[in-house]
Amino acid sequence: MMILPQKHSATGTTIFTVMSALAQQCNAINLSQGFPDYPIDERLGEYLYEATREGFNQYAPMVGLPQLRQAISNDFAKRYGLEINPDTEITVTPGATYAIYTAFTAILQAGDEAIILEPAYDSYIPNIETNGAKAVPVPLMAPGFGVDWDRLKAAVTPKTKAIIVNTPHNPTGAIWSKEDWDKLAELVRDTNIIILSDEVYEQLVFDGKKHYSVLEHEELRKRSFVLYSFGKVFHNTGWKMGYCIAPPEFTTAFRRIHQFLCFTVNTPAQYALAKYLSLPQLPNVGAMMQEKRDYFLSLLKDTPFTIHEPAAGSYFQTASYSAINDMPDMEFAQWLTKEHGVATIPISAFYSNKKDDKLIRFCFAKKEETLLQAIERLRKL
Ligand SMILES: Cc1ncc(COP(=O)(O)O)c(C=O)c1O
């Protein structure tokens, strides 16, 4: 038998696939994987059809349709007051996961180190390792999941090439403050460390709080790749559309990889997103998701789950099950799916050392009836 190289240390199947498959097998309500179960805005679907009718069916330019990059640039001017050059700073990608991989590939060489803050989205480590670099995990501080700045500083070595940040955070819902970015700026000031900022949940921030983008930090913006996903804000995760914003010289390096990795992205979807993004008024996804979070939390009170604090952002809520039993979290999540018909994600899956704080993650980007049905089952625990 031929032995093929194992390019990274993650040998199993991603937890999101495992739990979604188990949910299907057990006919459980799926609050595990992060995707909505309600329809997208009808206009988006119509624009997609229109694109195919109007002949937008061939390769788009390598860097993305000009009207989509312009629409993204206008959107950032409107929402953040930021000037982003659509030609030299924006590249359209097939989703954020791809954009993260491409950014890492653009900058990492064998022997480099890249720091990740755990718990972390599970593609980061394999992406780093596939490039021959070493992932250096630094734990965030439970229960609030803030950064332990001393530990982060101690993890930096002359080999550190990158630090990846994710705000709003999957799985904990924590968000970075302006002060966090200032501290990071101080830490990297006299180094060549590059920042990857995964801001896919940027519009899902609650209770009047503000999402601080690394793009708003003048000093850090110059050394950052920022990764976005349309799926998270327009509820169409299956379209797998996203983009990367980075300074011109970083964008050039990003496109050097991108042009030979996928070259160009689904043209009709780019057309549809450009048209949708250019509408004078878009639905307020933050307010909509806050309503869902509040509804879910009000129902969760009637169950034995406890929460440390409501998610400040994202569409995830972590909860402790220590009042229910003391199973390891992986076992607990499987038991909950099989015996009680509700699928969740165990938080240990987001740690390289499988640290188990007896926490699970619920996705609340679901219809009210789905959330209610799930809680009716959890009430019986
Ligand atoms: C933190 C984080 N980054 C990136 C992604 C991936 O986004 P996309 O579906 O656009 O690849 C996700 C999706 O779950 C995520 O949670």
The ligand as an SDF file (V2000), in Angstrom:
LIG
                    3D

 16 16  0  0  0  0  0  0  0  0999 V2000
  -13.9350   31.8200   13.1990 C   0  0  0  0  0  0  0  0  0  0  0  0
  -14.3050   31.3500   11.8400 C   0  0  0  0  0  0  0  0  0  0  0  0
  -13.5200   31.6700   10.8050 N   0  0  0  0  0  0  0  0  0  0  0  0
  -13.8160   31.2760    9.5600 C   0  0  0  0  0  0  0  0  0  0  0  0
  -14.9420   30.5290    9.3020 C   0  0  0  0  0  0  0  0  0  0  0  0
  -15.2080   30.0460    7.9090 C   0  0  0  0  0  0  0  0  0  0  0  0
  -15.9350   30.8590    7.0970 O   0  0  0  0  0  0  0  0  0  0  0  0
  -16.2690   30.3760    5.5960 P   0  0  0  0  0  0  0  0  0  0  0  0
  -17.4740   29.4820    5.6850 O   0  0  0  0  0  0  0  0  0  0  0  0
  -16.5140   31.6050    4.8510 O   0  0  0  0  0  0  0  0  0  0  0  0
  -15.0750   29.6220    5.1040 O   0  0  0  0  0  0  0  0  0  0  0  0
  -15.7790   30.1600   10.3500 C   0  0  0  0  0  0  0  0  0  0  0  0
  -16.9580   29.3130   10.0850 C   0  0  0  0  0  0  0  0  0  0  0  0
  -17.4850   28.6490   10.9390 O   0  0  0  0  0  0  0  0  0  0  0  0
  -15.4550   30.5950   11.6510 C   0  0  0  0  0  0  0  0  0  0  0  0
  -16.2320   30.2730   12.6880 O   0  0  0  0  0  0  0  0  0  0  0  0
  1  2  1  0
  2  3  1  0
  2 15  2  0
  3  4  2  0
  4  5  1  0
  5  6  1  0
  5 12  2  0
  6  7  1  0
  7  8  1  0
  8  9  2  0
  8 10  1  0
  8 11  1  0
 12 13  1  0
 12 15  1  0
 13 14  2  0
 15 16  1  0
M  END
$$$$
